[in-house]
Amino acid sequence: MKRLGMAMILFASVCYAQQTGSFKPSETNVWGSDYPLVDDAGRVQIRIKAPEAAKIRVNFWSGPKVDMVKQPDGFWTVTTPPLVPGLHYYTLIIDGAEVADPNTQAYFGGSKPASAVEVPEPGSTYYSIQNVPHGQVREVWYFSKVTGTWRHALVYTPPDYDTQPNLRYPALYLQHGGGEDETGWTRQGKANFILDNCIAAGECKPMIVVMAYGYARRAGRPVRDMTNVEFGSPEMMKAMQESTAAFEDDVTQALIPFIDSTFRTQPDRNHRAMAGLSMGGMQTFQITLNHLDLFSCIGGFSGADGSLVLSGRSLDPKTAYNGVFSDPAAFAEKVHLLWLGVGTEEPENMREGIRKLHRSLLEANIGHVYYESPGTDHEWQTWRRDLKDFASRLF
């Protein structure tokens, strides 16, 4: 009986090895965890121990929602269909409760810690760590009179920042999306590696990158409860406008002066850019187009003018942003780069809203760059590609 038991274990191990094939642990796994596994086709295997659970479902936010299968040993397993390359948020629904997978690192997305799995993109190394000189990501705190609070930001300094003390650098203000925070662009987006690799290859200029927390509330204002507010509703748009207006004042009155006095920036509009993804792209358009005395380069990654993108209306160059688009020649003289991007598989309202804005800019003779990320949704692979292209055109 003992030999039979050992034979069964050996047989199961062989079958399991045949099943996994080219599967390898994801780079997002916590130390010592073999799962999740990812294969060359982009399939993901997830395994979780929950012997008392009755049902477990995997919820990929930009991908499949699939039931897991309980095994005799109390583990639940599933193999997904192939996923597109990039970082994929997911959670586990265990008997109705949504939880993170303890086998992966936690990333802040969707206003909560979430699991994620990295599906490698064959042949792409621009966002992975390479044997090139590396910049540093520094934590800073600054006091904002606008919010009446200490606020947190991350600042990327290029590889030669400390060895070339007489050099000054242009600055890119790079914003995260809704439900994320200032850690997103380095933890999920790998912005520091993208910049390292682009600088080493001579594809972009060395620059300082400022990643600030994008939510703001004016001092003394109460917290607005948005728990049951529908996305895209007038109430949500009003709340976003209030937060963006406060953040606009925070950036222009507190953050930029702090950065220019703390780091060796080139403190003028010709050497200052702003870009952001989704909500951060909407914030970017409002802040930069209202303050062209401060910015000369503008980037919207799956986000730009929020009211236009969500409503599907066309841009009116005579009225939008106090008529900043009404004179194409004057706009081109002030704005050195206007950049728009979207993933081809993004939700239809987002994708078509960005495309319509692009067409409106063409009709208004406003020069700009427009890029579509092939095969990607409203996700980090879209925005990694966006950043690489945008950074290469700056300054």
C-alpha positions in Angstrom: 0.0 0.0 0.0 2.9 2.3 0.9 4.6 1.6 -2.5 1.3 2.2 -4.3 0.9 5.6 -2.6 4.4 6.6 -3.6 3.7 5.5 -7.2 0.6 7.6 -7.3 2.4 10.6 -6.1 5.2 10.1 -8.7 2.6 9.6 -11.4 0.8 12.8 -10.4 4.1 14.7 -10.4 4.9 13.5 -13.9 1.4 14.4 -15.2 1.7 17.8 -13.5 5.1 18.4 -15.1 3.7 17.5 -18.5 0.8 19.9 -17.9 2.9 22.9 -16.9 5.3 22.6 -19.9 6.9 26.0 -20.4 5.2 27.5 -17.4 7.5 29.6 -15.2 6.8 31.6 -12.0 5.7 35.2 -12.7 8.2 37.9 -11.7 5.4 39.5 -9.6 5.3 36.5 -7.2 6.3 37.0 -3.6 9.5 35.4 -2.4 9.4 31.6 -2.4 6.1 31.3 -4.2 5.9 29.2 -7.4 2.5 30.5 -8.4 1.2 32.1 -10.5 2.9 30.5 -13.4 3.0 32.0 -16.9 3.9 30.1 -20.2 5.2 31.3 -23.5 1.7 31.6 -24.9 0.6 34.0 -22.2 -1.5 31.5 -20.3 -1.5 31.9 -16.5 -1.9 29.1 -13.9 -3.1 30.2 -10.4 -3.2 27.9 -7.4 -4.6 28.8 -4.0 -5.1 26.7 -0.8 -8.7 27.1 0.5 -9.9 23.6 1.7 -13.1 25.0 3.2 -14.2 27.2 0.3 -17.2 26.2 -1.8 -16.5 28.4 -4.9 -13.5 30.4 -6.1 -13.5 32.6 -9.2 -10.6 34.5 -10.6 -11.4 38.1 -11.7 -8.9 39.6 -14.2 -9.8 43.2 -14.5 -8.9 43.5 -18.1 -9.3 39.8 -19.0 -11.1 36.6 -18.2 -13.4 35.8 -15.3 -12.9 32.1 -14.7 -13.9 29.5 -12.1 -11.2 27.6 -10.3 -11.4 23.8 -9.8 -10.9 22.3 -6.3 -8.3 19.5 -6.1 -8.4 16.6 -3.6 -5.6 18.2 -1.5 -7.6 21.4 -0.8 -5.9 23.5 -3.4 -7.8 25.3 -6.1 -6.3 25.6 -9.6 -7.1 27.2 -12.9 -5.3 27.9 -16.3 -6.5 30.9 -18.2 -6.7 31.5 -21.9 -3.7 33.4 -23.3 -3.5 37.0 -22.1 -1.8 39.9 -23.9 1.6 40.9 -22.7 1.9 43.2 -19.7 0.8 43.5 -16.1 -2.6 42.2 -15.3 -4.5 43.1 -12.1 -6.7 40.3 -10.7 -8.5 39.3 -7.5 -10.0 36.1 -6.2 -13.7 35.9 -5.3 -13.8 33.3 -2.5 -17.4 32.4 -1.6 -18.4 36.0 -2.5 -15.6 37.8 -0.8 -13.1 39.6 -3.0 -9.5 39.1 -1.8 -5.9 39.4 -3.1 -3.9 36.4 -4.0 -1.3 35.9 -1.1 1.1 34.4 -3.7 1.7 37.7 -5.5 3.0 41.1 -4.5 0.4 43.7 -3.7 -0.1 46.7 -6.1 -2.3 49.7 -5.4 -5.0 49.7 -8.1 -8.8 50.1 -8.1 -8.5 52.0 -4.8 -7.3 48.9 -3.0 -4.3 46.5 -2.8 -4.6 44.0 -5.7 -2.7 41.0 -7.1 -1.0 41.2 -10.4 0.7 38.9 -12.8 3.3 39.9 -15.4 3.0 38.3 -18.9 6.3 39.0 -20.7 6.2 40.6 -24.1 8.5 38.6 -26.4 11.5 40.6 -27.6 10.6 43.7 -25.5 13.3 44.8 -23.1 12.6 48.6 -23.0 10.7 48.3 -19.6 12.8 45.6 -18.0 15.9 46.1 -15.9 19.0 46.1 -18.1 22.8 46.3 -17.6 22.8 50.1 -18.1 23.4 53.0 -15.8 20.4 53.5 -13.5 18.7 56.5 -12.1 17.3 56.8 -8.6 13.7 57.0 -7.4 13.6 59.3 -4.3 10.8 59.9 -1.9 9.9 63.5 -1.0 7.4 65.2 1.2 6.2 68.8 0.6 3.7 71.0 2.5 0.8 72.3 0.5 -1.1 75.4 1.6 -3.8 74.4 -0.9 -4.6 71.2 0.9 -3.3 72.2 4.3 -1.4 68.9 4.5 2.0 67.3 3.8 1.9 65.5 0.5 4.0 62.7 -0.9 5.7 62.3 -4.3 8.3 60.1 -6.0 11.1 61.8 -8.0 13.2 60.0 -10.6 16.7 61.5 -11.1 18.7 60.4 -14.2 21.8 58.2 -13.8 24.4 61.1 -13.9 22.5 63.4 -11.5 24.9 63.0 -8.6 28.1 62.7 -10.7 27.4 65.9 -12.7 26.5 68.5 -10.1 26.7 71.4 -12.5 24.1 70.0 -14.9 20.5 71.0 -14.7 17.7 68.9 -16.2 14.2 69.3 -17.8 11.3 67.9 -15.7 8.4 65.7 -16.6 5.4 65.6 -14.2 3.9 62.1 -14.7 0.5 61.3 -13.2 -1.2 58.0 -12.3 -4.7 57.0 -13.0 -7.9 56.8 -11.1 -7.8 54.4 -8.1 -4.0 54.4 -8.1 -1.4 56.4 -6.4 2.1 57.9 -6.9 3.8 54.5 -6.7 2.0 53.2 -9.8 4.3 54.5 -12.4 7.4 52.9 -10.9 5.9 49.7 -9.4 3.4 48.8 -12.2 4.6 51.0 -15.1 8.4 50.6 -14.6 8.9 54.2 -15.6 12.3 54.3 -14.1 13.5 51.4 -16.2 11.9 52.8 -19.3 13.8 56.1 -18.7 17.1 54.3 -17.9 16.9 52.3 -21.1 15.9 55.2 -23.3 18.6 57.4 -21.9 21.3 54.7 -22.3 20.2 54.1 -25.9 20.3 57.8 -26.7 16.5 57.7 -27.5 15.6 60.4 -25.0 17.3 63.2 -23.0 18.1 62.7 -19.3 15.3 64.2 -17.3 13.8 64.4 -13.9 10.4 62.7 -13.5 8.0 63.8 -10.8 5.2 61.4 -9.8 2.8 63.0 -7.3 -0.3 61.8 -5.6 -3.1 62.9 -7.9 -6.0 63.3 -5.4 -6.4 66.6 -3.6 -9.0 68.3 -1.4 -8.8 71.9 -0.4 -8.1 72.7 3.2 -11.2 72.6 5.3 -13.4 70.8 2.7 -15.2 67.6 3.8 -14.5 64.2 2.3 -17.1 63.4 -0.4 -18.6 59.8 -0.1 -18.3 58.3 -3.6 -19.1 54.7 -2.6 -22.3 54.3 -4.6 -21.7 56.9 -7.3 -22.0 55.6 -10.8 -18.9 56.0 -13.1 -19.4 58.8 -15.6 -22.4 60.3 -13.8 -22.8 64.1 -13.3 -22.1 63.6 -9.6 -18.8 61.8 -10.3 -17.8 64.4 -12.9 -18.4 67.2 -10.4 -16.3 65.4 -7.8 -13.5 64.8 -10.3 -13.6 68.5 -11.3 -13.4 69.6 -7.7 -10.5 67.3 -7.0 -8.7 68.3 -10.2 -9.1 72.0 -9.5 -7.6 71.5 -6.1 -4.8 69.4 -7.6 -4.2 72.0 -10.3 -3.5 74.6 -7.6 -1.4 72.2 -5.6 0.8 71.4 -8.7 1.2 75.1 -9.7 1.4 76.7 -6.3 3.2 74.1 -4.2 4.7 71.1 -6.1 6.5 72.9 -8.9 8.1 75.5 -6.6 9.2 72.7 -4.3 10.7 70.6 -7.0 12.5 73.6 -8.6 14.0 74.7 -5.3 15.0 71.1 -4.2 16.2 69.6 -7.5 18.5 70.9 -10.3 15.7 71.5 -12.8 15.7 73.9 -15.7 12.9 76.0 -14.1 11.2 77.4 -17.2 8.2 76.3 -19.4 10.4 75.2 -22.3 11.9 72.5 -20.1 8.8 71.4 -18.3 6.3 68.7 -19.5 3.3 67.0 -18.0 1.6 63.7 -18.9 -0.7 61.2 -17.3 -2.8 58.1 -17.8 -6.6 58.0 -17.7 -7.6 60.3 -14.9 -4.1 61.7 -14.9 -4.4 62.5 -18.6 -7.5 64.5 -17.9 -5.8 66.3 -15.1 -2.8 67.0 -17.4 -5.0 68.6 -20.1 -6.7 70.9 -17.5 -3.5 71.9 -15.7 -1.3 72.4 -18.7 -3.8 74.2 -21.0 -4.7 76.5 -18.2 -1.0 77.2 -17.5 0.9 77.4 -20.7 3.2 79.8 -18.9 4.4 76.8 -17.0 4.3 73.9 -19.6 5.3 73.4 -23.2 4.8 69.6 -23.6 1.5 67.7 -23.0 0.7 64.0 -23.0 -2.6 62.2 -22.6 -2.4 58.4 -22.2 -5.9 57.0 -22.5 -7.2 60.2 -21.1 -7.3 63.9 -22.1 -10.3 66.3 -21.9 -12.6 64.3 -19.6 -15.9 66.0 -20.6 -15.2 65.4 -24.3 -14.0 61.8 -23.9 -16.9 60.7 -21.8 -19.6 62.6 -23.6 -18.3 62.0 -27.2 -18.7 65.7 -28.1 -16.4 67.3 -30.5 -13.8 69.9 -29.5 -14.8 73.5 -30.1 -11.5 75.3 -30.6 -13.1 78.7 -30.0 -14.4 77.9 -26.5 -12.3 74.9 -25.2 -9.8 76.0 -22.5 -10.5 79.7 -23.1 -9.9 79.4 -26.8 -6.4 78.1 -26.6 -6.9 76.1 -29.8 -8.5 79.0 -31.8 -5.1 80.1 -33.3 -3.2 77.0 -34.5 0.0 78.9 -35.3 0.0 80.6 -31.8 -0.7 77.2 -30.2 2.2 75.5 -32.1 4.6 78.3 -31.0 3.7 77.7 -27.4 3.2 73.9 -27.3 6.2 72.0 -28.5 4.5 68.6 -28.2 0.8 67.6 -27.8 0.5 63.8 -27.6 -2.5 61.5 -27.5 -2.6 57.7 -27.1 -5.1 54.9 -26.6 -5.2 51.1 -26.7 -7.0 49.4 -29.6 -8.9 47.1 -27.2 -9.9 49.8 -24.6 -13.6 50.2 -23.7 -15.5 51.6 -26.7 -16.5 54.9 -25.0 -12.9 55.6 -24.0 -11.4 54.5 -27.3 -13.9 56.4 -29.5 -13.7 59.5 -27.3 -10.0 59.7 -27.7 -10.3 59.1 -31.5 -12.9 61.8 -31.8 -10.7 64.2 -29.9 -7.9 63.3 -32.3 -10.2 64.0 -35.3 -11.3 67.3 -33.7 -7.7 68.4 -33.4 -7.0 67.5 -37.0 -10.0 69.6 -38.1 -8.8 72.5 -36.0 -5.3 72.2 -37.6 -3.8 71.6 -34.2 -0.5 69.7 -34.7 -0.2 66.7 -32.4 1.0 63.1 -32.2 -1.6 60.3 -32.1 -0.7 56.7 -31.2 -2.7 53.5 -30.8 -1.2 50.6 -28.8 -2.1 47.5 -30.7 -4.0 44.8 -28.9 -4.0 46.3 -25.4 -6.8 47.5 -23.1 -7.0 50.2 -20.4 -3.9 48.7 -18.8 -0.3 49.3 -18.0 1.2 47.8 -21.2 -0.6 50.6 -23.1 0.8 53.2 -20.9 4.3 51.8 -20.9 4.3 52.0 -24.7 2.9 55.5 -24.4 5.6 56.7 -22.1 8.4 55.3 -24.2 7.2 57.1 -27.3 6.3 60.3 -25.5 9.7 60.6 -23.6 11.6 60.1 -26.8 10.0 63.3 -28.3 10.5 65.6 -25.3 12.8 68.6 -24.9 
